[in-house]
Amino acid sequence: MRFLRKTFATLLVAASAAAAHAWPDQPVTLVVPYTPGTGIDLIARQLSARLPAALGQPVIVENLAGASGNIGSEKVARAKPDGYTLLVQVNTLVMNKGLYKSLAYDPVADFTPVSQTSWGTLLLVTNPSTQKAGSLAQLVATAKANPGKLTYATPGVGTPHHLSMALLMQGTGTDLLHVPYKGTAGAVTDLLGGRIDAMFLPVHVALQHIQAGKLKALATGSSHRLPQLPDVPTLAEAGVTADNVDMWYGVLAPKGTPANVVARLNTEIAAVLKSPEVAKSFESQGMVPASSTPAAFGALIQKDAQRWATVVKKGNITAD
């Protein structure tokens, strides 16, 4: 009997190892919870074009937009944790944890981090006509002297642009009037027209207007200066806050996805991100490739979730 039990256990281990080795034996789906053409969609398309050669299976992109990314994110959170349904997301995922009180899933606990894919930088910009806003210190001083008078635009409530400005205001004790738009285009139009005073914008959107003299860059939201704008200080260098407001992008799997599958995906994604063609493609959307271990990505997610939850609570911000 002891021999039979030992043999059975050995067979179970062997079967488990064989199943693990067999992954993947069917197509892998990358769920993008936003519309085609976004930075997140670009990441997914680059992965779907290059991962099949390594995995030996097709990699399909499924755009499932709606509810600030919550529809697609929930689908992956509820998917079978077998490595065949993955989520490509941005840090909006963890922001939503505090913004929405009635989510049917947990944006942090219901996922297994696979790998970060990139960083995206936000720039704090103003219209040159904004009085006494030639520097971040001047903008802060003007805002303090005129609470609620200066305006800032965002592509909507709860976006990284919105919460970044909320963090800045909380750190400086200032109060600017929030003007939310339905997307970036309208906000930029009014910013360029002088109807809006300030805004956090992705670097690739703001750069052309800065170089044309139509916008003034006050600070970069990154932890370091940008090579395209070496004279623009970081938020920390400007003496406002030590926090950077960079947006992280990454790939996540449903909670409980086998460790060996996560490790394989992590390895193959890291290899894709080393491609010069991928780097060039990412640059067009203001992103810089950046892979990570699952553990490091998980730590980043946890830290960011706590930070933005504090900002949301302090600012009494809600998207419901």
C-alpha positions in Angstrom: 0.0 0.0 0.0 2.8 2.4 0.9 4.4 1.6 -2.5 1.2 2.4 -4.3 0.7 5.7 -2.5 4.3 6.7 -3.3 3.8 5.7 -6.9 0.5 7.7 -7.2 2.2 10.8 -5.7 5.0 10.5 -8.2 2.6 10.2 -11.0 0.7 13.3 -9.8 3.9 15.4 -9.7 4.8 14.2 -13.2 1.4 15.0 -14.5 1.6 18.4 -13.0 5.0 19.1 -14.5 3.8 17.9 -17.9 0.8 20.2 -17.7 3.0 23.1 -16.7 5.4 22.3 -19.5 2.5 22.2 -22.0 1.5 25.8 -21.4 0.5 27.4 -23.7 -1.4 25.0 -25.9 -4.0 27.5 -27.1 -4.2 31.2 -28.0 -3.5 33.9 -25.3 -5.8 36.9 -25.1 -4.6 40.4 -24.0 -7.6 42.4 -22.8 -7.2 46.1 -23.3 -9.9 47.9 -21.3 -9.7 51.0 -23.5 -10.3 51.9 -27.2 -7.9 51.1 -30.0 -5.1 53.7 -30.6 -4.4 54.4 -26.9 -0.9 53.9 -25.4 -2.2 50.7 -23.7 -3.5 49.4 -27.0 -0.1 50.1 -28.6 1.6 48.0 -25.9 -0.8 45.1 -26.4 -0.3 45.2 -30.2 3.5 45.2 -29.9 3.3 42.2 -27.5 0.8 40.4 -29.7 3.0 40.8 -32.7 6.1 39.4 -31.0 5.1 37.0 -28.3 3.7 34.3 -30.7 7.2 33.5 -31.9 8.3 32.7 -28.4 5.1 31.1 -27.1 4.2 29.1 -30.2 0.6 30.3 -30.0 -1.4 33.3 -31.3 -1.7 36.2 -29.0 -5.0 38.1 -29.5 -5.8 41.7 -28.5 -9.4 42.3 -27.3 -10.4 45.9 -26.7 -13.2 46.0 -24.1 -13.6 49.7 -23.2 -16.0 51.4 -20.8 -16.3 52.6 -17.2 -12.8 54.0 -17.0 -11.3 50.6 -17.8 -13.4 48.7 -15.2 -15.3 46.5 -17.7 -12.3 45.0 -19.2 -10.4 44.8 -15.9 -13.3 43.0 -14.2 -13.5 40.4 -17.1 -9.8 39.5 -16.5 -10.3 39.5 -12.7 -13.1 36.9 -13.2 -11.3 34.9 -15.8 -9.9 31.4 -15.2 -6.4 31.8 -13.8 -4.7 29.7 -16.4 -2.5 32.2 -18.2 -4.7 32.5 -21.3 -6.5 35.8 -20.4 -4.3 38.7 -19.4 -4.8 42.4 -18.7 -2.8 45.3 -20.1 -3.3 48.3 -17.9 -2.0 51.6 -16.6 -2.0 52.9 -13.0 -5.6 54.1 -13.5 -6.3 50.5 -12.3 -5.2 51.2 -8.7 -6.7 54.8 -8.8 -10.1 53.2 -9.4 -9.8 51.3 -6.2 -10.5 54.5 -4.2 -12.6 56.3 -6.8 -15.3 53.7 -7.3 -17.1 52.5 -4.2 -19.2 49.8 -5.9 -16.6 47.9 -7.9 -17.4 44.2 -8.4 -13.8 43.3 -8.2 -10.7 44.4 -6.3 -8.2 46.2 -8.6 -5.3 45.1 -6.5 -6.2 41.8 -4.7 -7.8 40.1 -7.7 -4.7 40.2 -9.9 -1.3 38.6 -10.1 1.4 41.0 -11.4 3.3 39.7 -14.4 5.5 42.5 -15.5 5.7 46.2 -15.9 6.1 47.2 -19.5 6.8 51.0 -19.5 6.7 54.4 -17.9 4.8 57.4 -19.1 5.7 60.9 -18.0 3.4 63.8 -17.3 4.4 67.4 -17.7 2.9 70.3 -15.7 2.2 73.0 -18.3 0.6 76.4 -18.5 -0.5 78.8 -21.1 2.2 81.5 -21.5 -0.5 84.1 -21.0 -1.2 82.9 -17.4 0.0 85.8 -15.2 2.8 85.1 -12.8 3.2 81.5 -13.9 6.7 81.5 -15.4 7.8 78.9 -12.9 6.1 76.4 -10.6 6.9 78.5 -7.6 5.2 81.5 -9.2 2.1 79.3 -10.1 1.9 78.2 -6.5 2.2 81.7 -5.2 -0.5 83.0 -7.6 -2.8 80.2 -6.7 -2.4 80.8 -3.0 -3.1 84.5 -3.5 -6.2 83.7 -5.6 -7.7 80.5 -4.3 -10.2 78.9 -6.7 -9.4 81.4 -9.4 -6.8 79.6 -11.5 -8.2 76.7 -13.6 -6.7 73.3 -14.5 -8.1 70.9 -17.1 -8.1 67.1 -17.2 -9.5 64.4 -19.6 -11.9 63.5 -16.9 -12.5 62.9 -13.2 -10.2 60.3 -11.7 -7.7 60.3 -14.5 -3.9 60.3 -13.8 -3.9 64.0 -14.9 -6.6 64.8 -12.3 -5.1 62.9 -9.4 -1.6 64.3 -10.2 -2.9 67.8 -9.8 -4.8 66.9 -6.7 -1.6 65.5 -5.2 0.2 68.7 -6.2 -2.5 70.9 -4.7 -2.5 68.9 -1.5 1.3 69.2 -1.3 1.3 72.9 -1.8 -1.8 73.9 0.0 -3.3 75.5 -3.1 -6.8 75.4 -4.6 -7.2 75.5 -8.4 -10.6 75.1 -10.1 -11.0 71.7 -11.8 -12.4 71.7 -15.3 -12.9 68.1 -16.5 -13.3 67.3 -20.2 -14.3 64.2 -22.1 -10.9 63.4 -23.4 -7.6 65.3 -23.9 -8.3 67.0 -27.2 -10.8 69.5 -25.9 -8.8 70.3 -22.9 -5.7 71.0 -24.9 -7.6 73.2 -27.3 -8.8 75.4 -24.4 -5.4 75.4 -22.7 -3.8 76.6 -26.0 -6.6 79.2 -26.3 -6.0 80.7 -22.9 -9.3 79.6 -21.5 -7.5 77.2 -19.1 -4.5 78.1 -17.0 -2.7 74.8 -16.3 -2.7 71.1 -16.9 -0.7 67.9 -16.5 -0.2 66.5 -20.0 1.7 63.4 -21.4 5.1 64.5 -22.7 4.4 63.4 -26.3 1.2 65.5 -26.4 2.8 68.6 -24.8 6.2 68.6 -26.4 5.2 70.0 -29.8 3.3 72.9 -28.2 6.2 73.6 -25.8 8.7 73.7 -28.7 6.4 76.1 -30.6 6.2 78.4 -27.7 2.4 77.8 -27.2 2.8 76.2 -23.8 5.2 76.7 -20.9 6.6 73.6 -19.1 6.9 74.2 -15.4 7.9 70.8 -14.2 8.2 67.2 -15.2 6.3 64.7 -13.1 9.1 62.2 -13.4 11.9 61.5 -10.9 14.4 62.8 -13.4 14.7 65.5 -16.1 13.8 64.6 -19.6 16.4 64.6 -22.4 14.0 66.5 -24.6 13.6 69.3 -22.0 16.8 69.4 -20.0 16.1 72.8 -18.5 12.7 71.8 -17.1 13.0 70.8 -13.4 11.3 67.8 -11.7 8.6 68.5 -9.1 11.1 67.6 -6.4 13.7 70.0 -7.8 11.1 72.7 -8.0 10.7 72.3 -4.2 7.0 71.3 -4.3 6.9 67.6 -3.6 9.2 64.6 -3.6 6.6 62.4 -5.3 6.8 61.8 -9.0 3.5 61.2 -10.9 4.8 59.0 -13.7 2.3 56.5 -15.0 3.2 52.9 -15.0 1.9 50.4 -17.6 2.0 46.7 -17.2 0.6 43.2 -17.7 -1.5 41.4 -15.1 -3.1 38.0 -14.8 -6.0 36.7 -12.7 -5.2 36.0 -9.1 -4.1 32.4 -8.7 -2.3 32.1 -12.1 0.4 29.4 -11.7 3.9 30.8 -10.8 5.6 28.9 -13.7 3.2 30.5 -16.2 3.8 34.0 -14.7 7.5 33.4 -14.8 7.4 32.3 -18.5 5.3 35.3 -19.5 7.6 37.7 -17.5 10.7 36.3 -19.3 9.1 36.6 -22.8 7.7 40.1 -22.2 11.2 41.3 -21.0 12.7 40.0 -24.2 10.1 41.9 -26.3 10.8 45.1 -24.5 14.5 45.0 -25.4 13.7 45.4 -29.1 14.7 48.8 -30.6 11.6 48.8 -32.7 9.4 48.4 -29.7 11.3 51.3 -28.0 10.7 53.5 -31.0 7.0 52.6 -31.1 6.6 53.3 -27.4 8.3 56.7 -27.8 5.6 57.8 -30.2 3.2 57.5 -27.3 5.5 59.1 -24.8 6.5 55.8 -23.1 9.8 54.3 -22.2 10.1 50.5 -22.1 10.7 49.1 -18.6 10.4 45.5 -17.6 10.4 44.2 -14.0 10.1 41.1 -12.0 6.5 40.1 -10.9 7.5 40.9 -7.3 8.8 44.3 -8.1 5.7 45.1 -10.1 3.6 43.9 -7.3 5.4 46.2 -4.8 4.9 49.1 -7.1 1.2 48.4 -7.5 0.8 48.2 -3.7 2.7 51.4 -3.0 0.8 53.3 -5.7 -2.6 52.0 -4.5 -1.9 53.3 -1.0 -0.7 56.7 -2.3 -3.6 57.4 -4.6 -6.1 56.1 -2.0 -4.8 58.8 0.3 -5.1 61.5 -2.4 -8.6 60.5 -3.3 -9.8 60.4 0.3 -8.1 63.7 1.3 -9.5 65.4 -1.9 -13.0 63.8 -1.4 -12.8 62.7 -5.0 -15.3 60.1 -6.4 -16.2 58.8 -9.8 -19.4 57.0 -8.9 
